[in-house]
Amino acid sequence: MTWSRIFTAALCAILTVGLPLGASAQDELFVETQPIDLDRSDPSQTQIGELIFRGGLEIDPGEEDIGGISGLTWHGDRLFAVGDDGHWFSIEPDEINGQLIDLLTFKRGELLDERGKRLKGKDEVDAEAIERVSLGGWVVAFERQHRILYYERLDGPGVPVTTPELSAAFSLIEKPEPNVGLETLAFNTDVMIACGEWARAGEINCVRSAEEAADPFELPAPPELAEHGGAPTDGACTQDGTCYVLFRSYRDGQGNRAAIVKLPLEGEAEVLAVLTPPLTIDNFEGLAVREQYGKTFLYIASDNNFSDDQRNLLMKFEIVTKEQLIAATPEPEVNYETKDVVLETTKGDITIRLEVERAPITAANFLRYVDEGRFDGTVFYRAMKLNRDPMPNGLIQGGTQFDPKRILPGIAHEPTTDTGLSHTNGAVSMAMLEPGTANGDFSIMLADQTGLDANPDSDDPTWQAGFAVFGYVIDGMDVVSAIHAGEADPNKGEGVMVGQMLAEPVEIVKARRLPPEADLPEDSPAE
């Protein structure tokens, strides 16, 4: 039985007694936000350590004094948080292409005790960590009056949790200072991590539980923070059991510092990034993890402690992906006549199966460019990246780029409604301005892009016709994915292509036919 199931079973046992009625008042705050840079002195800086900056906001609640965020987690389509004045928050971010640009909603409610009454006094209200339980509900950790409460709903009453499975976490706070308690509490279905708000040499400050086993250990602050009294302030775990811990430090005259440490399920801790001046820094206490599009994102939030000298900040980062995502190779159909060609690029070979029977005009045009060497020395120059599953997602584009020495006259359009083909993963399609203008530029799909198919119901003639599919990649989607992963030049391109033009285009060294009897690579699907 997993740790989460044991924990949830214990909570269910508590709930069978019956929760008292009661719901806290909640309100939507109309906050103002201002974008912030990772480094105000150098707005072009977008990476620190293993983290890519994906936007940040300074949150101004106006006349409302929210105090700030001391615990953070991601669930569904938004962030949930707690503050050290007894409130919970629901924060819905506004993002474009993975970039945090604003907040759509910011709601606040009061945390209640087990009688459904409002928490009172500093000793009761000081919430420091929040986590979602996989089978429903929430767990909130408090300091000063050290305890953990379970909430079936955040606007409902909280039930004290004293299960044996949490005994290791409670052991950390048996004799803590009043304002130094359980700051970090995070878990998924198989693992839990809890840390106290200290990091003293030679002293255990964290515990990690997997299945029924608990492992107390010392998690030191990174050196840049250790000398300033750095300590854990929040944590978050991914589905594979990897956990992340946020550290924060403060020293008079030098201000705040922060760091994020990665704890793999097996192996040593790794410092992903250390944030020190002149980077944008404040009293960061909240950390949440979000897994989306095959990537891992981290959000950090600050607690202004009701002080005019501190700010409420929310920042988003993407963890650098060390393993390239590769689109799947589609299964080729062999019910129709086809011909195979190979594009030899500087990143590897791409084998394309041309649909000479179903798309005869378009396939014949492509073969002419191959046979006459018109693709040799051209490049893949565009990578359109879409932030949606499955990843990678989008398309790459290459070819003659209207070079008058290479292009041939435009060809008649073969819509997908006539050919029966579609812009599915691995499809090869002609680029064009309008039907009848396609010549020597083409695109390769990563994941399904069926919106590019012909749509007879559209009012726009271009979308009525769609784009012409004439083949599919049967080997080399790893090469297509590598080209797609290339960095874009933000100063290149026009219109919709701005930000999609590759900073370093990938050369098509040679395009050639494969004879019908040629052997395909061993990992290619066999006919």
N, C-alpha and C positions, 0 to 999 in steps of 0.2 A: 504493500500500500504506500502511495506517495505521501510526502510530508503534507502537501496541501489537502489531500483527502482526509488524512487523520485530523488535521486542524479543522476542516469544514465539518467533519462528523461531530467533533466536540462542540462546535458552534451550534449545529443542529440540535444537539442534546440540550443545550442551554435554551434554545428557542422553543422547544416543546413545552417549557414551563409557561410560555406566553409572554409576549411583550406588552407593556402597558401602552395605552393609546396616547397619542400626542404627536404633534408635528410642529417643527420650528417655523417661524416666519422667515421668508426669504424674499429678497428684492434684487432687481436688476440695476446695476450701477452703470451710468453712462459716463464711462471713463474716456479721457483723451490720451492719445498715444503719440509719441514722437519717435521716428526711427533713429537708431544709434548704430555707430560703426564699431567694429571690433577694436580698431585703433583710431581714435579721433585725429591723431596727428598724421595718420597714413590711411585714408579711407580705402586705398587699393588692397590693403592686407586682408586676405580672406582665409588664411589658414594659420593655425597654431598647433604645433605638434602633430598629432594624428587626427585633429578635428578641423573640419571645413566649416567656416562660419556661414550660416544660412539665414541671417537676419536677426535683428534685435529691436526691442521697443523699450522706451521709458513710459511707464504707465502713471498717469496723473488722474486720481479719482475725484478731483475737484474738491468740493466741500466735504466729501466723505473721507474719513480717515481710516483706511483699511489696515494700516500697520505693516502689512507685507506678508510674504509667504514663507513659511518655515518647513513645509513638507509638500511634495508634489508627486503626482502620478498621472499616467495617461490611460484613458479608457474610452473606447468607442471612437468618437471624433473630436475629443476635447481633453483638456487638462482638468484635473481636480486637485484641489490644494486645501491645506489647513493653515491657519495663522495662530500665533501665540496669544491671541485674545479671545479664543473660543469660537472662531468662525470657520466655516468651510466655504470654498469657492468653486465655481464651475466657470472655466475659461475656454471659450471657443476661438481658436486662432483663425485668421484669414491669411491664406497662403496662395501664392502663384508660382507654379513650377518648383514647388518645394521650398520657396523663399518666404519667410515670415514677414508680412508687411503690415498687419494690423490685427485688431481683435474684433470679432463679430458680436460676441456677447461676453458679459462679465457679471456673473450672479453671485450673491452672497447669502449665506444662511447661518443660523446659530446651531452650534453643537449642543446636544441635550444630554442629561444624565439618564440613569436607568428608570427614573420616574417620569421621564418626558419633560423635565424641568430644565430651564436654562442654567448652564454652568455659571458659577459665581466665584468671584475672588481670583486673584492671580494664581493661587495654588491649584485651582481646579481647571482653569481655562487654557493653560499653557500647552497647546497641541504642537507637536514637533514632527510627526511623520504620519503619512497616510498611504494605504495600499489597498488595492482591489482584491477581493477573494474570488478565486476562479469560478466557484459555483454560485456567486452572488454575495452582495454586501461589501462592507468596508471595514478595515481595521485602522484605528487611530491610536497612536502612542502619545502619551503626555509625560512631561517632566514636572518638577517640583512635587506635586502629588503623583508619584510615579505609578503609572498603570497603563493598561491597554484596554480599549473599549471596542466592541464589535457593533456596527450599525447595519441593520438590514437595509435601511435607507438613510441617507445623510441627514434628512430632515426629521428623522425619527429618533427614538430613545436609544441610548448606548448601553450595552451590556458588558460588565467587566469580564475579561477573559483571563482565566488562570489555569489553562490546560497544561498538562505535563509536557506537551510538545513545545511550549514556549518557556519552559523552566530555564533553558540555557540562556535565553534572552533576558529573562528576569534576573538571572544570576549576575549579569553585568551591572545591575543597578541596585544591588543589595545595600551598599553603603555609599551612594554617590553624594556629591554636594547637591543642594537643592536645585540649582539651575544648571546642573550638568547631569543629564539623564540619557534616556534612550532616544538619540537623535535620528538614528538610521534604522529603518525597518522595511525590508523589501523581500518579496518572494514571488515565485511562480509555482507551477504544479509540482515541482520536484525539489526545490531548494529554497532556503531562507537565509538571509543575512541580517544581522542586527549589530549595531555599533553604538557605543557610548560616546559622549562628546569630550573625549580626551585622547591623546596620543603621546603618552609618556614612555620613554625608553625602558624596555624590559617589563612593561605592564600590558596584560591582555586587555584589549578594548573592543574586540569583535567576537562574534560567534557565527559559524556557518553550519546549517543543518541540511543534510541530504538524506532522504528516506528517514529512518529513525535515528540516525547517528548525528551527534552534535560535536563540532570541533571548535573550541575556543582558540583564538589566536591573536597575535599582536599585528595590527596593521599600522605601520608607521606613516607619518605625514611625509610627503616628498621634501627633500632637503630645503628647497626654497621656502617652504612654509614651516618646517619644523622649528627653525630658529625664531619664528614669530608666534609660536604656540598653536600651530595648525592642528585641526581636529576634524573628524568626520561630521558632516551635517545632514546628509541624506544619501539614499541609495536606490537603485533600480536594477531589475533583472530581466534578461531576455528569455525567450522560450527555450533556448538551448542550455540554460543554466549559467550563462555568463552574467556576472553582476558588475555594476559600476558604483563607485563610491565618490561622493563629492566632499572635498576638503575645503575648509576656509580658515583664514588666519587674519589677525588684526594686531597692529602695533601702533601706538601713538606716534604721530609724526610721519609715519610711513603708510598708513592706511591698510586696506584689505588686500589679500591675495587669495587665489583659489586654484584648485587642481582637481582633475578627474582621474581616478585610478580604476583600471580594469582588473577584475578578478575572474579569470577563466575557471571553468569547472575543474580543470586539472592544470597544474603548472603555477608559475610564480606570478605575483601581481605585476602589472605594467602601468606606468604613468603615461596616460594618453596626452595630457597637455597641462601646462602650468600657466596660469594667467597672473601676470604681474604688471605694474605700471610700466609703460604708458597705456596698456590695454584697458579697455572699459571694465572696471572692477567695482563691485559693491559688496554688500554683506550677503553673499550667495548662500542660501540655506536649503533650496529646493532643487531636486533632480528627478527628471522623468525620462523614460526610454520609450521610443516608438519605433516599431518595426513596420516598414512600408516599402513596397516596390523592390524588395530584395536588399534594402539598405537599412541601416540602424541610425536613428536620429536621437539626439539628446537635447532636452530643454533644461535650462537652469534659471532659477528665479531668486530674487533677493528679498530680504526682509528689512524694511526701513526702520523698524523698531519705533515707529511713531516719532521719528526724528527728522527735523528739517535738513539735517546734514547728510542724510542718506536717501537713496532713491529706490523705487520699485522698478526693477528691471526684469525683463524676460528675454532670453537669448536662445537661439536654436543652432545646433551644430550637427553635422553629418560625420560619422566615423569613417575615416578613409578605408575604402574597400581594397584589401590586399589581393583578393582573388577575383579575377575578372569574371563577370557574369557572361554566360554564353547562351545565345538563343539556340533552341532545339533545331535539328535538321529535319525538314518535312519529309514524309514518306512520299516517294514519287509514284505517280500513276503511270502504268505501262499499257493502258488500253488504247492509246492513240500513237500515231507516228511522232517520234521525237528525234532530236539530234542534240548531242552534248558538246559544249565548248568549255574551255578552261581560261580563266583570267589569271595570269601570273602577276601578282602584285608584290610590292616590297615587304608586305606583311605575311605573304603566303598565297596559296592557290585557292581559287573559288571555282567550283564546277557547277555549271548551269545546264539544266535540261530544257531545251527550247521546244515549245509546242508547235511544231511545223504543220500539224494537221488542223488543230483547233484555232490557231492564230497565225495563218499562213503568211499574211502580208507583213505583220510586225516581226515574226521570227525570221523571215527571209531578209528583211531590212537589217536586222542585227547580224545575221550571218554574212551579209555583204560587207559590213563594217569590219567584221573579224577577218574575212578572207583578204580584204584589201589593205589590212594593217592600219586601218584608221583609228583603232583604239590604242595601238602601241604608243606608249609615251604619254597617254592622257592620264588623268588622275580621278580618284574619288575626292571630292572637294566639299561635300556637305554631309552633316550628320544631324538629323532632326531627332531630338531626345524627348520622349514623352514620359511623364511621371505617372505611370499606372502599371498595374500588374497584367501579365507577367513581365518581368524585367530580364534583359534590356528590351526597350520598346521604342519604336519609331521607324526610321529608315535612313539609309545612306544613299547618296546620289553621286554619280560619276559620268564621265564621257567627254564628248568633244567640246562642250561649252561654246557652241556657235563659232568655232574656229573655221573660217571660210576655206582653209586648205583641207579640212577634214570632212565637213558636213556634206551630206547629200540632200536632195530635195525632200520636203516633208512627205509623209506617207498617209494613205487613207486610214481613218480611225477604225479600230476593231473593238467595240465596246464589250464589256464583260457579259452583257445580256445576250450577245451573239455568240461569244466563244464558250460560255459556261465556266470560264475561269474566274478567280477571285483573288483579292489582295490579302491572302492569308500569309502566315509566317513563311518567310523564304521566297515569296513571290517576287518576280522581276517584272518591272512595269516601265513603260515609256514615259519620260518627262515631256511636257508640252505646254505651250501657252494656251492653245485652243485646239479642238479636233482638226486634224489634217496638218498640223505643224510639227509633229514628232519627227526627229531625225536621229541624232547621235548621242542623246543623253538619256540615262535610265536610272531607276531606283531599285533597291532591294529592301524588302520589308523585314523588320524585326518584330515579331508578334503580329497578330491579325490587324490589318488596317482596312477593313472592309468598307469603311466610309468613303474610300476612293473608288469603289465600284460604281458602275453606271446606276443612276437613280432616275428612272423615267418620270417619277412624280415630282421631281424638283422643278422650280420655276426658273432656275439658272441653267442656261444651255450647257455650260461647262460641266456642271454636276449631273445634268441629264445624261451626258455622254460618259462621264467618269474618265478614268485612265485605263490604258490598254495593258493588261497582263499578257505576257507571252512566254513565260517560263518560270522555273523554280530552281533554287539552289538545292543541289543534291549532295554536295560535300563542300566544307569550308565555311560553315556558319560561325566557327570560332574566329576565322579571319574577318568575316563581316562584323562580328561583335567587337573585335579589336579596333577596327576602323571606326565603328560607331562610338567607341569609348574615348576617342581622341579629343583633345582640348579644342575648343572653339575660339576664334578670334572675334572679340566683341565689336571690333571696328570694321569687320567685313560684312558684306551682304546688303541687300536692299529689301524693303517690305517685310514679308513674313520670314525671309531668310536671314534677317539680322540676328546674330548670335548663334547661327547654325553652320557657318562656314568654318571649315577646319583650319586651325592655325598652321598645321603641317599636313597638307594634302598627301594622300597615299597614291603612289604611282602604279598604274597598270603597265607593267613592263612589256607584256606581250599577251595578245588574245589569240587562241588557236582552237581549231576543231579537234575533237577526239574521234578517231575512226570508230565505226560501230562495234568492232571486235575488241576495242581497247579495254584493258582491265581497269576498273575503278579502284581507288584506294580500299584497303581491307576493311576500314570502318564505314564504308559507304553501303547504303542499302543495296542488296542484290536484286537484279531483275528476275 
